[in-house]
């Protein structure tokens, strides 16, 4: 394996998480993984925004998702990294649902960006705790199911954070320009 994934700590952490098998976690994560997918998360957040009468926030969320998609797909295209199951013969993969490269984790980027958006929108300590657990579980699940290395997950969290910050800046600039 010759890629950025090939360093001792990344591989060892992957093995610790991925090789720790549990029938309960296999079953739990075979359903939980859907909560990290865009086709579930995006409509869910849009419904939440509509039901809580926060339609004005849809602009920010839409910009954030566009920025996130552009960054993730650009990195995956420019720097294709194979999935763990393609590089480690011993990787345990319970869900094979990815065809595109491993780095960064788009689902972790989505979970981080969505969580930051909701935490910023609703300003609730309870939501902060719940969404922090959710985001960390998405990352753990991606490693546990054999679809990402730890570095992919961390990079996804960073991309999600950057996407949120860029989207906020774009919206501020857009609002200023509309006032002129």
N, C-alpha and C positions, 0 to 999 in steps of 0.2 A: 504494500500500500504506500503510494507516494503522493501524499496530499497534506493539506494543513491539518487534517484529522490525525495524522500519524505522529502523535507524541504520547508519551507514557501515561500521563495523568488522564488525558481524554480517553484513551483505550481502557485503562484500568477502571475508571469510573463507569464507563459503558458496561464493562463486564460485571461489575458489582451489581448494577441495577438490572441489567438485561438477564443475567444468569440466575437471579433470585426469583425463582418461579413460585407462584401461588395460584391454586385453582380459583380462589376468590378473586384475586387481582386480574387473572386472565379473563374471567367472566365480566368483572366490573369494567375493565378498560376496553373490552370488545364493544361496549355500548358507550362509555364515557367519551371515547375518541371523537364521537360526533359533535360534542360540545366545543370542539376546537375547529370545526369545519366552517368555512364561510357561508355555505348554503344553509346552515342552521343559525349561526351567530348573527349574521347581518339582518335577516328578517326578524329575528327575535328582538334585537335592539331597536329596529324601526318600529315594531309594534309597541314596545315599551315607551318610546318617545311620543308616539301618537296618543297612546292611552293616558300618559301623564301630561298631555297638552304641552309638549316641548317640541313642537314642529320646527321652530326656528333653529334648533340644534341639529336638525337633519343635515344642514349645509356642512357643518363642521365634520360630522360623522362621514358624510360622502367624500369630502376632500381627504379625510384621513385614510379611508379605504383605497382611494385612487393612488395616493402617495405610497401607501404600504405596498400595494400591488406592483407599482412601477419599480420600487426599490428591490423587493424580493425577487421579482422575475428578472431584473437586470443582473443582479448578483448571481443568480442561478445560471443565467445564460453565459455570462462572462467567465464565471469560475465554476464549472460543473464538477461537483464532488459526488462520487457514488454513495449510495445508501450502505449502511452497515452490513446488511445481508449480502451485498455484492462484494464487499471487501473482507469480511470475516466469515469463514466457513462455519464457525461455531455460534454465530449470532442467532438468537432465537427470535423469530418473527411471527407474531400471532395474527397480525393484520397487515396485508400487503395492499395498500391503496394508493401508492405513489409511483409515478412513472418519471417525474422530473427529479433533478438533483437534490441532494440532502442539505446543502448549505446555502443559506440559513434556513431554519425551520419557519416556513410561512405560517403554520398553525400557531406556533409560539409567538410570532410577530403579531398575528391577529388577536390572540388572547391578551397579550400585553396592551396593544393599542386600544382594544375594546374596553378592557378593564380601566385603563387610564381615562378614557373618554367618559365612562359611566361614573367613576369616582369623582372626576372633575365636574360632571353635570349635576350629580345629586348630593355631593358633599356630606356623605354619611360615613361615620366610623365603622358602623356595622357592615356596610357595603365594602369598605376598604378591606376589612378582614376577610369577608367571603370571597371577594374577587382576587385577593392575594393568594388565598388557598387554591382557588380555581386555576389561576395562572400557573402556579407552581405544579399543580397536579397535571395540567396539560403537558408541561415540559417533562415531568417524570414519566408520564404515559408514553410520550414519543420515544423515550429511551427504552422503557420497559418493553414496548411492543416491537422494538428492533428497527424502527424507522429513522431514528436520528442518533447521532453522537451527542454527548453533552455540549460540545462546542457549537453545534448547530442550534441547540436550544438557547444557549446564551446569546449567540448572534441574533437569533430571532427576537429575543427580548429587547436587545439593543435596537434593532430595526423598528420594532413596534413603538418603542419610546421615541425614537427620532421621528417616525411618521406622525405621531401625535403632536409633537412640538412643531414640526413643519406645517401641519394642517392648521394649528392654532395661529401661527404667524401669517399664513396665507389668508386666512379668514379676516384677521385684523387689517391687513393691507387692503383686502378687497372692500371691507366696510369703509375704510378711510377714503378709498378712491370713489366709492358710490356717493359719499357725502360732498365731494368736490363739485 
